[in-house]
Amino acid sequence: MQSLPLLAPADAARPVAYLQGRAVSLAQFSAHVQAIAQRLPRTGSMLNLCEDRYRFLVAYAAALSAGHAVLLPPSRAEQVVAEVGNAHPGSYRFQDEDVAAAISNDDCRFSFSPTLIPADRTVMIGCTSGSTGQPKSYPKLWSSMHGSSARNAAAIRQALGIDDATVPAIVATVPPQHMYGMELSILLPLIGGMAVHAGRPLFPADIALALGELPAPRVLVSTPLHLRTLVESSQPFPATALIVSATAPLDRELAAAVEARLGGRLLEMFGSTETCVIACRRTANGDAWRAHEGVAMHPRSDGTLVTAPWFVEPILLQDIVELRGDGEFIVRGRSSDMVEVAGKRASLADLTQRLLAVEGVRDAVLFQPQPDSVATIRRLAALVVAPGCSARQIRERLAASVDPAFLPRPLKIVDALPRNELGKLPRERLMAMLGK
């Protein structure tokens, strides 16, 4: 049986993480992993609920070294966590205090011991966010996570212009329990030879402080929601060599503003819970995505079939893509994103972008409250953040660029959209805010 390493080969002194500006070496990390692995149950799956990113990283590596899978609930809400646990009998919770107790012994011997994980072992079970319906579970093999992470690391190093010996330092605003946060802030320190800040800063001042605690080259892993906040703040930031964005489309104007504000390139990543990251682009330079080496896109009428050497089987995405050659493609929308009103078809994503472009609109979402209704007019609805504007004003301005059939009714002005911690908009939150 083929096995792949848990940790990329490196010198034992290589930093894996930073705790309040102090580097944690590969040897120290390895000792902490061993200390926790000895305390785990003999069998079961770990519900890793650690808030501290270093403690999450240690607990995750310990679970894998013990032969356990890690469960990633779509949120930390108690009901959601309980549902995921009940769906996996024998699962156990591991939290910050559990890690702290296990690694508090100062007599821990710092010795690096390479660990091999069977390539066909299920190492985690991820869940979709529920932004387009009910969350679904997706088991991940170590071979799949290894293959994807190696390409992510290569893309980041190429964007930074550095070799494998250089250790980029990552600050992430996204939770490690989400697949994007897992890939970019947990797997890269393990597989990609990088290091990660232990915190999860949210506000501009906290992000600036975290970046300032790291050596160059600094990498910020974030979302469009957080990046817009950074651009609009007056907070000064340390020079950041690379900014990585995902979870929602990023427009070119914002990407350029982020690069100007933080001083580095912005690399947007494209993927899903089903596939993990499969492509990237420098958004400030154009709309075309470049697929990771080995990824092949096969357009179909109902979406796009994606293949890669590290996939167990081809995966069908709802995204509609247009191939450009040489591994490049343009995303034209999603099959589930297309709506039909009065015999006319349009993309919800395109309509939302047109709404966002209306003067006075700071944030907005356009959606179909009753997509499966029969024998009724399938109207669209919109929630809009537009201080000082009325719904009538926004609708009149939108009418200049949108067919009357797709003008939202109702259009409700709100103080803020009900985004989750990743900036996404779960459908049940939209319906609740709309009052449906």
C-alpha positions in Angstrom: 0.0 0.0 0.0 1.4 3.4 -1.0 1.9 5.9 1.8 2.6 9.6 1.8 4.3 11.7 4.4 2.3 13.8 7.0 5.1 16.4 6.9 7.1 17.6 4.0 10.8 16.7 4.3 12.7 19.6 6.0 15.2 20.5 8.6 14.0 20.0 12.1 14.5 23.7 12.8 12.1 24.8 10.0 9.3 26.9 11.5 5.8 25.4 11.3 3.9 28.1 13.2 4.2 31.4 15.0 2.8 32.0 18.5 2.8 35.7 19.4 5.9 36.2 17.2 7.7 33.1 18.5 8.5 30.4 15.9 7.6 26.8 16.6 10.1 24.4 15.0 9.3 21.2 13.1 10.9 19.3 16.0 8.8 21.1 18.6 5.7 20.5 16.6 6.5 16.8 16.1 6.8 16.4 19.9 3.5 18.1 20.5 1.8 15.9 18.0 3.2 12.8 19.7 2.1 14.0 23.1 -1.5 14.4 21.9 -1.6 11.2 19.8 -0.9 9.3 23.0 -4.0 10.7 24.6 -6.5 10.0 21.9 -9.0 7.1 21.9 -7.9 4.0 20.1 -10.6 4.4 17.5 -13.0 7.0 16.3 -13.1 10.3 14.4 -12.1 13.7 15.8 -14.4 16.7 15.9 -11.6 19.3 15.9 -13.2 22.4 17.5 -10.0 24.2 18.4 -10.2 28.0 17.9 -6.4 28.5 18.2 -5.0 27.6 14.8 -1.8 26.1 16.1 -3.8 23.9 18.5 -6.1 22.9 15.6 -3.0 22.0 13.5 -1.4 19.9 16.3 -4.7 18.1 17.0 -5.3 17.5 13.3 -1.8 16.0 12.8 -2.2 13.9 15.9 -5.5 12.5 14.7 -4.0 11.5 11.4 -0.9 9.9 13.0 -3.3 7.9 15.2 -5.2 6.7 12.1 -8.3 8.8 12.8 -10.3 11.0 10.4 -11.2 14.6 11.3 -14.7 15.8 10.9 -15.3 19.4 9.7 -18.8 20.6 10.6 -20.1 23.5 8.4 -20.3 25.7 11.5 -19.5 25.6 15.2 -23.1 25.9 16.3 -23.8 23.3 19.0 -26.8 21.8 17.1 -24.7 21.4 13.9 -21.7 19.9 15.7 -24.0 17.5 17.5 -25.7 16.5 14.3 -22.3 15.8 12.6 -21.2 13.8 15.7 -24.4 11.7 15.8 -23.9 10.9 12.1 -20.5 9.4 12.9 -20.8 7.0 15.9 -17.6 6.8 17.9 -16.6 10.4 17.2 -15.1 12.5 19.9 -14.6 16.2 20.5 -11.2 17.8 20.8 -10.9 21.5 22.0 -8.3 24.1 22.9 -8.1 23.0 26.5 -7.4 19.4 25.5 -4.4 20.5 23.4 -3.1 22.9 26.0 -3.2 20.2 28.7 -1.3 17.7 26.4 1.5 20.1 25.4 2.0 21.9 28.7 4.9 19.6 29.7 8.1 21.5 29.3 10.0 18.3 29.4 8.6 17.3 26.0 11.5 15.9 23.9 11.9 17.8 20.7 12.6 15.1 18.2 11.3 14.9 14.6 9.9 11.6 13.6 8.5 11.3 10.1 5.0 9.9 9.9 3.6 8.1 6.8 -0.1 8.1 6.1 -1.7 5.4 3.8 -2.7 7.2 0.6 -6.1 5.5 0.5 -7.0 6.5 4.1 -9.9 8.8 4.7 -8.3 11.6 6.7 -11.2 14.1 6.9 -14.8 14.5 6.1 -15.7 18.0 4.9 -19.2 19.5 4.7 -20.5 22.1 2.2 -21.6 25.4 3.8 -25.3 25.1 3.0 -25.3 28.4 1.0 -27.1 26.6 -1.9 -29.2 24.1 0.1 -28.7 21.4 2.8 -25.0 20.7 3.7 -23.5 17.5 2.3 -20.6 15.4 3.5 -17.5 14.7 1.4 -14.9 12.2 2.6 -11.3 13.0 1.6 -8.5 10.6 1.1 -4.9 11.5 2.1 -3.8 11.1 -1.6 -6.4 13.7 -2.7 -5.4 16.2 0.0 -1.7 15.6 -0.7 -2.1 16.1 -4.5 -4.2 19.3 -4.2 -2.0 20.8 -1.5 1.2 20.2 -3.5 -0.3 22.2 -6.4 -1.5 25.0 -4.0 2.0 25.3 -2.6 3.5 25.4 -6.1 1.1 28.1 -7.2 1.9 30.2 -4.1 5.6 29.8 -4.5 5.4 30.7 -8.2 3.4 33.9 -7.4 5.9 34.8 -4.7 8.9 34.0 -6.9 10.6 31.8 -4.3 12.2 28.4 -4.1 11.3 25.4 -1.9 13.8 26.4 0.7 12.1 29.6 1.6 9.3 29.4 4.3 6.4 31.8 3.6 4.5 32.9 6.8 0.7 32.8 6.6 -2.0 34.8 8.4 -5.5 33.5 7.8 -8.8 35.2 8.6 -10.8 32.0 7.7 -11.5 29.2 10.2 -9.5 26.0 9.9 -12.7 24.0 10.1 -13.7 25.2 6.6 -12.2 23.4 3.6 -10.6 26.6 2.3 -9.1 27.4 5.7 -8.0 23.7 6.0 -6.2 23.7 2.7 -4.5 27.1 3.0 -3.6 27.4 6.7 -3.4 23.8 7.9 -2.2 21.6 5.0 0.3 24.1 3.7 2.3 24.1 6.9 2.3 20.3 6.8 2.7 19.5 3.1 3.8 22.8 1.6 6.8 23.7 3.8 5.1 26.9 5.1 4.4 28.3 8.5 1.1 29.7 9.9 0.2 32.3 12.5 -1.7 30.7 15.4 -4.5 33.4 15.5 -7.5 34.1 13.4 -7.6 37.9 13.3 -10.8 39.6 12.0 -10.5 43.3 12.3 -8.0 45.4 10.3 -5.9 46.3 13.4 -5.7 42.7 14.4 -4.7 41.6 10.9 -2.0 44.2 10.8 -0.7 43.1 14.2 -0.6 39.5 13.2 1.2 40.3 9.9 3.7 42.4 11.8 4.5 39.4 14.0 5.7 37.4 11.0 8.9 37.5 8.9 8.8 38.1 5.2 7.5 36.8 2.8 4.1 37.3 4.4 0.9 35.7 2.9 -2.6 36.8 3.9 -5.3 34.2 3.3 -8.8 35.8 3.4 -12.1 36.4 1.7 -13.6 39.2 -0.4 -15.6 40.4 2.6 -12.6 40.8 4.8 -10.5 42.3 2.0 -13.1 45.0 1.3 -13.0 45.9 4.9 -9.2 46.2 4.8 -9.3 48.4 1.7 -11.9 50.8 3.3 -10.0 51.1 6.6 -7.3 53.6 7.5 -5.1 51.0 9.2 -1.5 50.8 7.9 -0.3 47.3 7.1 3.1 45.6 6.9 4.2 44.8 3.4 2.4 41.6 2.4 4.0 39.7 -0.5 0.8 37.7 -1.4 -2.9 37.9 -0.7 -5.0 34.8 -1.3 -8.8 35.0 -1.7 -11.6 32.5 -2.2 -15.1 31.5 -1.1 -16.8 34.2 -3.3 -16.1 35.8 -6.6 -13.7 38.8 -6.4 -14.1 41.7 -8.9 -11.1 43.1 -10.7 -11.5 46.6 -9.1 -11.4 45.3 -5.6 -8.4 43.0 -6.4 -6.5 46.0 -7.7 -7.3 48.0 -4.7 -6.2 45.2 -2.4 -2.8 45.0 -4.2 -2.3 48.7 -3.9 -3.3 48.7 -0.2 -1.1 45.8 0.9 1.7 46.0 -1.6 1.7 42.4 -2.9 0.0 40.4 -5.6 -3.5 39.0 -5.1 -4.1 35.3 -6.1 -7.7 34.2 -6.2 -8.3 30.5 -5.9 -11.1 28.5 -7.5 -12.5 25.2 -6.1 -15.2 23.6 -4.0 -15.6 21.3 -1.0 -15.9 18.4 -3.5 -12.7 19.1 -5.5 -10.6 21.3 -3.2 -8.7 24.1 -5.0 -8.2 23.3 -8.7 -7.3 26.6 -10.3 -6.1 30.2 -9.6 -5.8 33.6 -11.3 -4.3 37.0 -10.6 -7.7 38.7 -10.7 -6.3 42.2 -11.1 -5.0 41.2 -14.5 -7.9 39.4 -16.0 -10.9 37.0 -15.7 -9.3 33.8 -16.9 -8.5 31.0 -14.5 -5.5 28.7 -14.9 -6.1 25.1 -13.9 -3.6 23.4 -11.6 -1.2 21.1 -13.3 -2.9 17.8 -14.0 -6.5 19.2 -13.7 -8.7 18.7 -16.8 -12.0 20.5 -17.3 -14.7 18.8 -19.4 -17.7 21.2 -20.1 -21.2 19.6 -20.2 -24.7 21.0 -20.5 -25.3 20.5 -16.8 -21.9 21.8 -15.5 -18.3 20.8 -15.8 -16.7 17.4 -15.2 -13.3 17.7 -13.5 -10.6 15.1 -13.5 -7.2 15.0 -11.8 -4.6 12.3 -11.0 -5.3 12.6 -7.3 -9.1 12.3 -7.6 -10.8 9.0 -6.8 -13.2 9.6 -9.7 -14.3 12.5 -11.9 -16.3 15.2 -10.1 -19.2 17.1 -11.6 -19.3 20.8 -10.7 -22.3 23.0 -11.4 -20.1 25.7 -12.8 -20.4 26.4 -16.6 -17.0 27.1 -18.0 -15.6 28.1 -21.4 -12.2 26.6 -22.2 -9.5 29.0 -23.6 -6.7 26.5 -24.2 -3.3 26.1 -22.4 -5.2 25.2 -19.2 -7.1 28.4 -19.0 -10.9 28.8 -18.7 -13.6 31.4 -18.0 -16.5 30.7 -15.6 -19.8 31.7 -17.2 -22.0 30.9 -14.2 -23.5 27.9 -12.5 -26.2 25.5 -13.8 -28.1 26.1 -10.5 -27.5 29.8 -10.9 -29.6 30.2 -14.1 -33.2 31.4 -13.5 -36.1 31.7 -15.8 -38.7 34.4 -15.4 -41.5 35.1 -18.0 -39.8 32.8 -20.5 -36.4 34.6 -20.2 -33.2 33.2 -18.7 -30.5 35.0 -16.8 -27.7 34.3 -14.3 -28.3 35.2 -10.7 -24.5 36.0 -10.3 -24.6 38.4 -13.2 -27.7 40.1 -12.0 -26.2 40.4 -8.5 -23.1 42.0 -10.0 -25.3 44.5 -11.9 -27.1 45.3 -8.6 -23.7 45.8 -6.8 -22.7 48.3 -9.6 -25.7 50.5 -8.9 -24.8 53.9 -7.3 -25.2 53.9 -3.6 -25.1 50.1 -3.1 -22.5 48.8 -0.7 -23.5 45.1 -0.6 -26.4 43.1 -2.1 -27.7 39.7 -3.1 -30.4 38.8 -5.6 -32.0 35.4 -5.3 -35.2 33.4 -6.1 -37.3 32.8 -3.0 -39.5 30.1 -4.6 -37.4 28.4 -7.3 -39.6 25.3 -7.4 -42.9 27.0 -7.5 -45.4 25.8 -10.1 -48.1 27.8 -11.9 -46.9 31.0 -10.3 -44.8 33.9 -11.4 -41.2 33.2 -10.2 -40.2 36.6 -9.0 -36.7 37.5 -7.9 -36.0 39.1 -4.5 -33.1 41.2 -3.3 -31.6 42.3 0.0 -29.5 45.5 -0.4 -27.2 47.5 1.8 -27.5 51.1 0.5 -27.4 53.7 3.3 -29.4 56.8 2.5 -31.2 55.2 -0.5 -34.8 53.9 -0.8 -35.8 50.6 -2.4 -37.6 52.6 -5.2 -34.4 54.5 -6.0 -32.3 51.3 -6.2 -34.8 49.6 -8.4 -35.1 52.6 -10.8 -31.3 52.7 -11.1 -31.1 49.0 -11.7 -33.7 49.2 -14.4 -31.1 50.9 -16.7 -29.1 47.6 -17.0 -31.6 44.8 -16.3 -34.6 43.5 -18.2 -37.8 44.4 -16.4 -38.6 40.7 -15.9 -35.6 40.3 -13.6 -36.1 43.5 -11.5 -36.4 42.2 -7.9 -39.8 42.3 -6.2 -39.4 42.6 -3.3 -36.2 44.6 -2.9 -35.6 45.2 0.8 -33.1 47.7 2.2 -31.2 46.2 5.2 -28.4 47.4 7.5 -26.2 44.3 6.7 -26.5 41.0 4.9 -26.6 37.8 7.0 -23.2 36.5 6.0 -21.6 33.7 7.9 -17.9 33.7 9.1 -16.7 33.0 5.5 -18.8 35.8 4.0 -21.3 33.4 2.4 -25.1 33.7 2.5 -26.9 30.5 3.6 -30.3 30.4 2.0 -32.2 30.0 5.3 -30.7 33.3 6.6 -31.7 35.1 3.4 -35.3 33.8 3.7 -35.4 34.8 7.4 -34.3 38.3 6.7 -36.7 38.6 3.8 -39.5 37.5 6.1 -40.5 34.4 4.3 
